[in-house]
Amino acid sequence: MIRVIVVEDETLTRRAIALGLREQNFEVLEAADALACKALLRGQRVEAIVLDVGLPGLNGLSLVKELREQTDLAILIVTRRGTPEARIEALDLGADDYLVKPVHHGELAARIRSVMRRCSPMRGKRKRLGRWLVDLEARSAVSGDLTASLTRGEFEIITCLIEANSKIVSREGLLSAISRRPMDSDLRSVDTLVSRLRRKLGDDTDEPNLIVTAPGFGYRLGIAVEEA
C-alpha cells in the first residue's frame, strides 16, 4: 500500500483529501504544516507527499525545494493558485505534478500512481549494487558464486537504501521499515543491522564506501544503483 502525507493547514480540506485517498486504497498520514510533515518523514517510510502552497510558517514552495534536495519522493501540489506562473515556479522547484482545487480524489490518486511509475527508482526488481546483484523480489544478494545470507531486517535496510537511490535515509525511517512497532524499538538496532550488513556485503567497516554514514541523521548508499 502506498503511504502518502497530506500537508494542508485547512483541517476540513485536509481531512477530505485524506479520506478520498484512503478510499482509493492509500495509507494516509496528515500534517498541518511543514514542520509536522518533516517530523513524519523522520519516523515513517513515505512514498509521496501531497501539499498546499499556502502553509503557515515554511510555505509549500520552500518545503518542495528543501525536500527535493534530500529525497526522490513523489511531490504533488494541490492548491487554489492556478496561474501559469505559479505552476511553473512549483515545477521548477521540483514538484512532480500540480493540481488546482477543487480536485477529484480519483484523479489525484491516479496522478500519484502515475508520478510514482514515472519517477520511482524501483522500475525493475533486479538491481546492480557494485559487485552485488540484488533481487528485490527473490530477496537475495549474489556476487558470482557467493550468496549473502541476509536476515529480514538486513534486507529491509538494503531495500530502503536502494529505493532512496543514494539519498540519505534517516535512522528513524529505517527503524520504521524493520519494526512493526518502531516507537517501542531502539535506534541502536538500526546501527547493529547496518554493521552486520556491511560485513556480509564485504564493505570496509573502518571506511565504508557501500553503505555510508550521514553523521547525526542516517545512512545512504555510497555507489550508484543500476538496473540489472
ABEGO torsion letter per residue (X at the ends): XBBBBBBBABAAAAAAAAAAAAAAGBBBBBBABAAAAAAAAAABBBABBBBBABBBEBBAAAAAAAAAAABABBBBBBBABABAAAAAAAAAAGBABBBBOBBBAAAAAAAAAAAAAAABAAABABBBBEABBBBAAAGBBBBEABBBBBBAAAAAAAAAAAAAGGBBBBAAAAAAAABABAAABBAAAAAAAAAAAAAAAGBBAABBAABBBBBGAEBBBABBBBBX
